[in-house]
Amino acid sequence: MMSRVRNPLVVSCVFLWVGFVCAISFMEAWLKFQAPGVTLPIGLGIGRLVFKALNQIEWVFAIVIVLNFVLRRIRKANNKMVFLVIPLMILTIQTLELLPALDARALQVIKGDFNEPSFTHTVYIILEAIKVISLLIFGSTLFLQPRFKVAPTEPQH
């Protein structure tokens, strides 16, 4: 029996968001360096553009999801909402702190100013994984359990 969806727009945004993050952060980010002729500075230049675009698209998904709850006047908070709050918090941290730091570092490397290793990239990857897991859990809560028709019981004599 098929599950029903509580909110199709939110479900679409959540799973598209997961798809974008997985495709970019967990595949494109390292795969571009495997292409012939892609040097570290070229790869970082591409990465700066792609991650800026990804961040903007993520904000579109986040805003659509939040606005949908606001406009539908869904105020009943439950423990499942934490799995939406976590990605929103991570996205905010990435936008305000991590991406600017990674962008500045990429610019230094592109200019040839190599610095000591940074933990920022590792933190970003860990937060991406937490964001995806949280979104998958949140998205799965948007599916309603199928309703089964129960046959009426016959009265016993």
C-alpha positions as a Markdown table, in Angstrom:
| # | Residue | x | y | z |
|---|---|---|---|---|
| 1 | Met | 0.0 | 0.0 | 0.0 |
| 2 | Met | 1.4 | 3.4 | -0.9 |
| 3 | Ser | 2.1 | 6.1 | 1.7 |
| 4 | Arg | 0.5 | 9.5 | 1.5 |
| 5 | Val | 2.5 | 12.7 | 1.6 |
| 6 | Arg | 1.6 | 15.3 | 4.2 |
| 7 | Asn | 3.0 | 18.2 | 2.3 |
| 8 | Pro | 4.2 | 17.5 | -1.3 |
| 9 | Leu | 6.0 | 20.9 | -1.8 |
| 10 | Val | 8.1 | 20.5 | 1.4 |
| 11 | Val | 8.8 | 16.8 | 0.5 |
| 12 | Ser | 10.0 | 17.9 | -2.9 |
| 13 | Cys | 12.2 | 20.7 | -1.5 |
| 14 | Val | 13.7 | 18.4 | 1.2 |
| 15 | Phe | 14.7 | 15.6 | -1.2 |
| 16 | Leu | 15.9 | 18.0 | -3.9 |
| 17 | Trp | 18.0 | 19.7 | -1.2 |
| 18 | Val | 19.5 | 16.3 | -0.3 |
| 19 | Gly | 20.2 | 15.5 | -3.9 |
| 20 | Phe | 21.9 | 18.8 | -4.6 |
| 21 | Val | 24.2 | 18.5 | -1.5 |
| 22 | Cys | 25.0 | 14.9 | -2.2 |
| 23 | Ala | 25.8 | 15.5 | -5.9 |
| 24 | Ile | 27.9 | 18.6 | -5.2 |
| 25 | Ser | 29.5 | 18.1 | -1.8 |
| 26 | Phe | 30.0 | 14.3 | -2.0 |
| 27 | Met | 30.7 | 13.8 | -5.7 |
| 28 | Glu | 31.6 | 16.9 | -7.7 |
| 29 | Ala | 33.8 | 18.5 | -5.1 |
| 30 | Trp | 36.5 | 15.8 | -5.3 |
| 31 | Leu | 35.7 | 14.3 | -8.8 |
| 32 | Lys | 36.6 | 17.5 | -10.7 |
| 33 | Phe | 40.2 | 17.1 | -9.6 |
| 34 | Gln | 40.3 | 13.7 | -11.4 |
| 35 | Ala | 39.7 | 15.4 | -14.8 |
| 36 | Pro | 42.8 | 15.8 | -17.0 |
| 37 | Gly | 44.2 | 19.2 | -17.0 |
| 38 | Val | 42.4 | 20.4 | -13.9 |
| 39 | Thr | 45.0 | 21.9 | -11.6 |
| 40 | Leu | 44.5 | 22.7 | -7.9 |
| 41 | Pro | 43.9 | 26.5 | -8.7 |
| 42 | Ile | 41.5 | 25.7 | -11.5 |
| 43 | Gly | 39.6 | 23.1 | -9.4 |
| 44 | Leu | 39.4 | 25.6 | -6.5 |
| 45 | Gly | 38.1 | 28.3 | -8.8 |
| 46 | Ile | 35.4 | 26.0 | -10.1 |
| 47 | Gly | 34.6 | 24.9 | -6.5 |
| 48 | Arg | 34.2 | 28.5 | -5.4 |
| 49 | Leu | 31.6 | 29.1 | -8.0 |
| 50 | Val | 29.8 | 25.8 | -7.5 |
| 51 | Phe | 29.6 | 26.1 | -3.8 |
| 52 | Lys | 28.4 | 29.7 | -3.9 |
| 53 | Ala | 25.6 | 28.5 | -6.2 |
| 54 | Leu | 24.8 | 25.5 | -4.0 |
| 55 | Asn | 24.6 | 27.7 | -1.0 |
| 56 | Gln | 22.1 | 30.0 | -2.7 |
| 57 | Ile | 20.0 | 27.1 | -3.9 |
| 58 | Glu | 20.0 | 25.6 | -0.4 |
| 59 | Trp | 18.7 | 28.9 | 0.9 |
| 60 | Val | 15.9 | 28.8 | -1.7 |
| 61 | Phe | 14.9 | 25.3 | -0.5 |
| 62 | Ala | 15.1 | 26.3 | 3.2 |
| 63 | Ile | 13.0 | 29.5 | 2.7 |
| 64 | Val | 10.4 | 27.6 | 0.7 |
| 65 | Ile | 10.1 | 25.0 | 3.4 |
| 66 | Val | 9.9 | 27.5 | 6.3 |
| 67 | Leu | 7.5 | 29.8 | 4.4 |
| 68 | Asn | 5.3 | 26.8 | 3.7 |
| 69 | Phe | 5.0 | 26.1 | 7.4 |
| 70 | Val | 4.4 | 29.7 | 8.2 |
| 71 | Leu | 1.8 | 30.3 | 5.4 |
| 72 | Arg | 0.0 | 27.1 | 6.3 |
| 73 | Arg | 0.0 | 28.3 | 9.9 |
| 74 | Ile | 1.6 | 25.0 | 11.1 |
| 75 | Arg | 2.7 | 26.0 | 14.5 |
| 76 | Lys | 2.4 | 22.7 | 16.2 |
| 77 | Ala | 6.1 | 22.0 | 17.0 |
| 78 | Asn | 7.0 | 18.4 | 17.6 |
| 79 | Asn | 10.2 | 16.5 | 18.2 |
| 80 | Lys | 10.5 | 15.8 | 14.5 |
| 81 | Met | 11.1 | 19.4 | 13.8 |
| 82 | Val | 14.5 | 19.2 | 15.3 |
| 83 | Phe | 15.5 | 17.4 | 12.1 |
| 84 | Leu | 14.6 | 20.6 | 10.1 |
| 85 | Val | 16.2 | 23.0 | 12.6 |
| 86 | Ile | 19.5 | 21.2 | 12.5 |
| 87 | Pro | 20.0 | 21.7 | 8.7 |
| 88 | Leu | 18.8 | 25.3 | 9.0 |
| 89 | Met | 21.4 | 25.9 | 11.7 |
| 90 | Ile | 24.1 | 24.2 | 9.8 |
| 91 | Leu | 23.3 | 26.1 | 6.6 |
| 92 | Thr | 23.5 | 29.4 | 8.6 |
| 93 | Ile | 26.9 | 28.4 | 10.1 |
| 94 | Gln | 28.2 | 27.4 | 6.6 |
| 95 | Thr | 26.9 | 30.7 | 5.1 |
| 96 | Leu | 28.2 | 33.0 | 7.7 |
| 97 | Glu | 31.4 | 31.3 | 8.9 |
| 98 | Leu | 32.7 | 28.3 | 6.9 |
| 99 | Leu | 32.1 | 29.3 | 3.3 |
| 100 | Pro | 33.8 | 32.7 | 3.7 |
| 101 | Ala | 36.7 | 31.0 | 5.4 |
| 102 | Leu | 37.0 | 28.3 | 2.8 |
| 103 | Asp | 36.6 | 30.9 | 0.0 |
| 104 | Ala | 39.4 | 33.1 | 1.5 |
| 105 | Arg | 41.6 | 30.0 | 1.8 |
| 106 | Ala | 40.9 | 28.9 | -1.8 |
| 107 | Leu | 41.9 | 32.4 | -3.0 |
| 108 | Gln | 45.2 | 32.2 | -1.1 |
| 109 | Val | 45.9 | 28.8 | -2.7 |
| 110 | Ile | 44.9 | 30.1 | -6.2 |
| 111 | Lys | 47.4 | 33.1 | -5.7 |
| 112 | Gly | 50.1 | 30.6 | -4.7 |
| 113 | Asp | 50.1 | 31.5 | -1.0 |
| 114 | Phe | 50.0 | 28.0 | 0.5 |
| 115 | Asn | 49.2 | 27.9 | 4.2 |
| 116 | Glu | 49.3 | 25.2 | 6.8 |
| 117 | Pro | 46.5 | 22.6 | 6.8 |
| 118 | Ser | 43.1 | 23.8 | 7.9 |
| 119 | Phe | 40.4 | 21.9 | 9.9 |
| 120 | Thr | 37.7 | 24.1 | 8.4 |
| 121 | His | 37.2 | 21.8 | 5.3 |
| 122 | Thr | 36.8 | 18.8 | 7.6 |
| 123 | Val | 34.3 | 20.5 | 9.7 |
| 124 | Tyr | 32.4 | 21.5 | 6.6 |
| 125 | Ile | 32.3 | 17.9 | 5.3 |
| 126 | Ile | 31.1 | 16.6 | 8.7 |
| 127 | Leu | 28.3 | 19.2 | 8.9 |
| 128 | Glu | 27.3 | 18.3 | 5.3 |
| 129 | Ala | 26.9 | 14.7 | 6.4 |
| 130 | Ile | 24.9 | 15.7 | 9.5 |
| 131 | Lys | 22.7 | 18.0 | 7.3 |
| 132 | Val | 21.9 | 15.3 | 4.8 |
| 133 | Ile | 21.1 | 12.7 | 7.5 |
| 134 | Ser | 18.8 | 15.2 | 9.3 |
| 135 | Leu | 17.1 | 16.2 | 6.1 |
| 136 | Leu | 16.5 | 12.5 | 5.2 |
| 137 | Ile | 15.0 | 11.9 | 8.7 |
| 138 | Phe | 12.9 | 15.0 | 8.5 |
| 139 | Gly | 11.7 | 14.1 | 4.9 |
| 140 | Ser | 10.7 | 10.6 | 6.0 |
| 141 | Thr | 8.5 | 12.1 | 8.7 |
| 142 | Leu | 6.4 | 13.8 | 6.0 |
| 143 | Phe | 5.0 | 10.6 | 4.8 |
| 144 | Leu | 1.8 | 9.4 | 6.4 |
| 145 | Gln | 1.3 | 5.8 | 7.3 |
| 146 | Pro | -1.1 | 4.1 | 4.9 |
| 147 | Arg | -4.6 | 3.7 | 6.1 |
| 148 | Phe | -6.0 | 0.2 | 6.1 |
| 149 | Lys | -9.7 | -0.4 | 5.8 |
| 150 | Val | -10.7 | -2.6 | 8.7 |
| 151 | Ala | -13.5 | -4.9 | 7.9 |
| 152 | Pro | -16.3 | -4.6 | 10.4 |
| 153 | Thr | -16.4 | -7.5 | 12.9 |
| 154 | Glu | -19.4 | -9.6 | 13.1 |
| 155 | Pro | -21.1 | -9.5 | 16.4 |
| 156 | Gln | -20.6 | -12.7 | 18.4 |
| 157 | His | -23.7 | -14.5 | 19.6 |
